[in-house]
Amino acid sequence: MSSVAQRVFEALLSAVDEERLEAALRENLDARTARVSAPALDDVDDGDDMDTQSDAEEIASDASLHGRLLLADLLGDDIVGARPGDSSFPVRVFISKLGEELEDDTAFALASGLSFYFRATMDEEARVRVGLEVSRLYYTFARVSLDEPERMAVSPLLARLMSGDLDRLRFEAVDHEPVFDSAHHERSKRADASSSALAVPETFMCRVAANDMVRFKAVVTT
């Protein structure tokens, strides 16, 4: 297991009862082993050939464990039926690519972490800490599977989507911030401390919704 995946599972273990988490992970592992077909998303590069209505219906009807792992039962029609040019289309592209790469450990850990984040009952502080580790997995996945324009489009949408399950706090993506700011950012271990240019984020930032105070800085590479 990669160090990033290990960290997110450690966060999950600290957030909830271990027996409940073990049962949930076993359920997801059974889905992976069974190799149930993924929700059919059309080729995202060819918007003219997409049947939006049939896509939305097929994904919404996928009650399999594989479908649940990809949030098929939670995502709204505005995402699963999004077309090129729609504001939520980048999220559809991201979910599609995630589904295509579930055999990869990072992709599987990210899908499991997202499913856990949106489904498990926990207090807000625990949910935020799990969410930050999920965002770390997201950026690890994005470095390999998303090009930079895709990542720049997906990150703020995913942060907003995850913030929907929070009351007092919210996540923010800092992908569009070009310069390191110590008030908002924390350098990663592999960052160049002499550089002020923000190369790529490694986690989301978290703010207090009421006053915009930074609760957790975004970890970034410079």
Contacts in CASP RR format, 6 or more apart in sequence:
PFRMAT RR
TARGET T0000
AUTHOR 0000-0000-0000
METHOD contacts of the structure
MODEL  1
MSSVAQRVFEALLSAVDEERLEAALRENLDARTARVSAPALDDVDDGDDM
DTQSDAEEIASDASLHGRLLLADLLGDDIVGARPGDSSFPVRVFISKLGE
ELEDDTAFALASGLSFYFRATMDEEARVRVGLEVSRLYYTFARVSLDEPE
RMAVSPLLARLMSGDLDRLRFEAVDHEPVFDSAHHERSKRADASSSALAV
PETFMCRVAANDMVRFKAVVTT
1 9 0 8 1.000
1 105 0 8 1.000
1 109 0 8 1.000
2 105 0 8 1.000
2 106 0 8 1.000
2 109 0 8 1.000
2 140 0 8 1.000
4 106 0 8 1.000
4 109 0 8 1.000
4 136 0 8 1.000
4 137 0 8 1.000
4 140 0 8 1.000
5 105 0 8 1.000
5 106 0 8 1.000
5 109 0 8 1.000
5 137 0 8 1.000
7 133 0 8 1.000
7 136 0 8 1.000
8 109 0 8 1.000
8 113 0 8 1.000
8 130 0 8 1.000
8 133 0 8 1.000
8 134 0 8 1.000
8 136 0 8 1.000
8 137 0 8 1.000
9 109 0 8 1.000
11 129 0 8 1.000
11 130 0 8 1.000
11 131 0 8 1.000
11 132 0 8 1.000
11 133 0 8 1.000
12 21 0 8 1.000
12 113 0 8 1.000
12 116 0 8 1.000
12 130 0 8 1.000
12 133 0 8 1.000
13 21 0 8 1.000
14 126 0 8 1.000
14 129 0 8 1.000
15 120 0 8 1.000
15 122 0 8 1.000
15 126 0 8 1.000
15 127 0 8 1.000
15 129 0 8 1.000
15 130 0 8 1.000
16 120 0 8 1.000
16 121 0 8 1.000
16 122 0 8 1.000
16 126 0 8 1.000
20 120 0 8 1.000
21 116 0 8 1.000
21 120 0 8 1.000
24 116 0 8 1.000
24 119 0 8 1.000
24 120 0 8 1.000
25 112 0 8 1.000
27 65 0 8 1.000
28 65 0 8 1.000
28 69 0 8 1.000
28 111 0 8 1.000
28 112 0 8 1.000
28 115 0 8 1.000
30 65 0 8 1.000
31 64 0 8 1.000
31 65 0 8 1.000
31 66 0 8 1.000
31 67 0 8 1.000
31 68 0 8 1.000
31 69 0 8 1.000
32 66 0 8 1.000
32 69 0 8 1.000
32 102 0 8 1.000
32 103 0 8 1.000
32 108 0 8 1.000
34 65 0 8 1.000
34 66 0 8 1.000
36 64 0 8 1.000
36 65 0 8 1.000
36 66 0 8 1.000
36 67 0 8 1.000
37 66 0 8 1.000
38 66 0 8 1.000
38 67 0 8 1.000
38 70 0 8 1.000
38 99 0 8 1.000
38 100 0 8 1.000
38 102 0 8 1.000
39 58 0 8 1.000
39 59 0 8 1.000
39 62 0 8 1.000
39 66 0 8 1.000
39 67 0 8 1.000
39 70 0 8 1.000
39 72 0 8 1.000
39 80 0 8 1.000
40 55 0 8 1.000
40 58 0 8 1.000
40 59 0 8 1.000
41 55 0 8 1.000
41 59 0 8 1.000
41 92 0 8 1.000
41 95 0 8 1.000
41 96 0 8 1.000
42 49 0 8 1.000
42 50 0 8 1.000
42 51 0 8 1.000
42 55 0 8 1.000
43 49 0 8 1.000
43 50 0 8 1.000
44 84 0 8 1.000
44 92 0 8 1.000
44 93 0 8 1.000
44 96 0 8 1.000
47 83 0 8 1.000
47 84 0 8 1.000
50 83 0 8 1.000
52 81 0 8 1.000
52 82 0 8 1.000
52 83 0 8 1.000
53 81 0 8 1.000
55 80 0 8 1.000
55 81 0 8 1.000
56 77 0 8 1.000
56 80 0 8 1.000
56 81 0 8 1.000
59 67 0 8 1.000
59 72 0 8 1.000
59 75 0 8 1.000
59 80 0 8 1.000
60 72 0 8 1.000
60 73 0 8 1.000
60 77 0 8 1.000
60 80 0 8 1.000
62 72 0 8 1.000
62 73 0 8 1.000
63 72 0 8 1.000
63 73 0 8 1.000
66 102 0 8 1.000
67 73 0 8 1.000
68 115 0 8 1.000
69 102 0 8 1.000
69 111 0 8 1.000
69 112 0 8 1.000
69 115 0 8 1.000
70 95 0 8 1.000
70 98 0 8 1.000
70 99 0 8 1.000
70 111 0 8 1.000
71 95 0 8 1.000
71 114 0 8 1.000
71 115 0 8 1.000
71 118 0 8 1.000
72 80 0 8 1.000
74 118 0 8 1.000
74 119 0 8 1.000
75 91 0 8 1.000
75 95 0 8 1.000
78 86 0 8 1.000
78 88 0 8 1.000
79 88 0 8 1.000
79 91 0 8 1.000
79 92 0 8 1.000
79 95 0 8 1.000
80 92 0 8 1.000
81 92 0 8 1.000
82 88 0 8 1.000
82 89 0 8 1.000
82 91 0 8 1.000
82 92 0 8 1.000
83 89 0 8 1.000
87 157 0 8 1.000
88 157 0 8 1.000
90 150 0 8 1.000
90 153 0 8 1.000
90 154 0 8 1.000
90 157 0 8 1.000
91 154 0 8 1.000
91 157 0 8 1.000
91 158 0 8 1.000
91 161 0 8 1.000
93 150 0 8 1.000
93 154 0 8 1.000
94 146 0 8 1.000
94 150 0 8 1.000
94 154 0 8 1.000
94 158 0 8 1.000
97 145 0 8 1.000
97 146 0 8 1.000
98 107 0 8 1.000
98 110 0 8 1.000
98 111 0 8 1.000
98 141 0 8 1.000
98 145 0 8 1.000
99 107 0 8 1.000
99 111 0 8 1.000
101 107 0 8 1.000
101 141 0 8 1.000
101 145 0 8 1.000
102 108 0 8 1.000
102 111 0 8 1.000
106 137 0 8 1.000
106 140 0 8 1.000
106 141 0 8 1.000
106 144 0 8 1.000
107 141 0 8 1.000
107 145 0 8 1.000
109 137 0 8 1.000
110 134 0 8 1.000
110 137 0 8 1.000
110 138 0 8 1.000
110 140 0 8 1.000
110 141 0 8 1.000
113 130 0 8 1.000
113 134 0 8 1.000
113 137 0 8 1.000
114 134 0 8 1.000
116 130 0 8 1.000
117 127 0 8 1.000
117 130 0 8 1.000
117 131 0 8 1.000
117 134 0 8 1.000
117 162 0 8 1.000
117 165 0 8 1.000
118 162 0 8 1.000
118 165 0 8 1.000
120 130 0 8 1.000
122 130 0 8 1.000
124 166 0 8 1.000
124 167 0 8 1.000
124 168 0 8 1.000
124 169 0 8 1.000
127 165 0 8 1.000
127 166 0 8 1.000
128 166 0 8 1.000
128 169 0 8 1.000
128 171 0 8 1.000
128 206 0 8 1.000
128 215 0 8 1.000
128 216 0 8 1.000
131 162 0 8 1.000
131 171 0 8 1.000
131 204 0 8 1.000
132 203 0 8 1.000
132 204 0 8 1.000
132 206 0 8 1.000
132 216 0 8 1.000
134 162 0 8 1.000
135 158 0 8 1.000
135 159 0 8 1.000
135 162 0 8 1.000
135 171 0 8 1.000
135 203 0 8 1.000
135 204 0 8 1.000
136 202 0 8 1.000
136 203 0 8 1.000
136 219 0 8 1.000
138 155 0 8 1.000
138 158 0 8 1.000
139 151 0 8 1.000
139 200 0 8 1.000
139 201 0 8 1.000
139 202 0 8 1.000
139 203 0 8 1.000
142 150 0 8 1.000
142 151 0 8 1.000
142 154 0 8 1.000
142 155 0 8 1.000
143 200 0 8 1.000
146 154 0 8 1.000
151 175 0 8 1.000
152 175 0 8 1.000
152 176 0 8 1.000
155 173 0 8 1.000
155 175 0 8 1.000
155 201 0 8 1.000
155 204 0 8 1.000
156 172 0 8 1.000
156 173 0 8 1.000
156 175 0 8 1.000
156 176 0 8 1.000
158 173 0 8 1.000
159 170 0 8 1.000
159 171 0 8 1.000
159 172 0 8 1.000
159 173 0 8 1.000
159 204 0 8 1.000
160 171 0 8 1.000
162 171 0 8 1.000
162 204 0 8 1.000
163 169 0 8 1.000
163 170 0 8 1.000
163 171 0 8 1.000
164 170 0 8 1.000
166 209 0 8 1.000
167 209 0 8 1.000
168 208 0 8 1.000
168 209 0 8 1.000
168 210 0 8 1.000
169 206 0 8 1.000
169 207 0 8 1.000
169 208 0 8 1.000
169 209 0 8 1.000
169 215 0 8 1.000
170 206 0 8 1.000
170 207 0 8 1.000
170 209 0 8 1.000
171 204 0 8 1.000
171 205 0 8 1.000
171 206 0 8 1.000
172 204 0 8 1.000
172 205 0 8 1.000
172 206 0 8 1.000
172 207 0 8 1.000
172 218 0 8 1.000
173 201 0 8 1.000
173 204 0 8 1.000
173 205 0 8 1.000
174 184 0 8 1.000
174 185 0 8 1.000
174 198 0 8 1.000
174 201 0 8 1.000
174 204 0 8 1.000
174 205 0 8 1.000
174 218 0 8 1.000
174 220 0 8 1.000
175 200 0 8 1.000
175 201 0 8 1.000
177 184 0 8 1.000
177 185 0 8 1.000
177 198 0 8 1.000
178 197 0 8 1.000
178 198 0 8 1.000
179 196 0 8 1.000
179 197 0 8 1.000
179 198 0 8 1.000
180 187 0 8 1.000
180 195 0 8 1.000
180 196 0 8 1.000
180 197 0 8 1.000
180 198 0 8 1.000
180 220 0 8 1.000
180 222 0 8 1.000
183 214 0 8 1.000
183 217 0 8 1.000
184 205 0 8 1.000
184 214 0 8 1.000
184 217 0 8 1.000
184 218 0 8 1.000
185 198 0 8 1.000
185 205 0 8 1.000
185 217 0 8 1.000
185 218 0 8 1.000
185 219 0 8 1.000
185 220 0 8 1.000
186 217 0 8 1.000
186 218 0 8 1.000
186 219 0 8 1.000
186 220 0 8 1.000
187 193 0 8 1.000
187 219 0 8 1.000
187 220 0 8 1.000
187 221 0 8 1.000
187 222 0 8 1.000
188 202 0 8 1.000
188 219 0 8 1.000
188 220 0 8 1.000
188 221 0 8 1.000
190 221 0 8 1.000
191 199 0 8 1.000
191 220 0 8 1.000
191 221 0 8 1.000
191 222 0 8 1.000
192 222 0 8 1.000
193 222 0 8 1.000
195 222 0 8 1.000
196 222 0 8 1.000
197 222 0 8 1.000
198 220 0 8 1.000
198 221 0 8 1.000
198 222 0 8 1.000
199 220 0 8 1.000
199 221 0 8 1.000
199 222 0 8 1.000
200 220 0 8 1.000
200 221 0 8 1.000
201 218 0 8 1.000
201 219 0 8 1.000
201 220 0 8 1.000
201 221 0 8 1.000
202 218 0 8 1.000
202 219 0 8 1.000
202 220 0 8 1.000
202 221 0 8 1.000
203 216 0 8 1.000
203 218 0 8 1.000
203 219 0 8 1.000
204 218 0 8 1.000
205 214 0 8 1.000
205 216 0 8 1.000
205 217 0 8 1.000
205 218 0 8 1.000
206 214 0 8 1.000
206 215 0 8 1.000
206 216 0 8 1.000
207 213 0 8 1.000
207 214 0 8 1.000
207 215 0 8 1.000
208 214 0 8 1.000
208 215 0 8 1.000
END
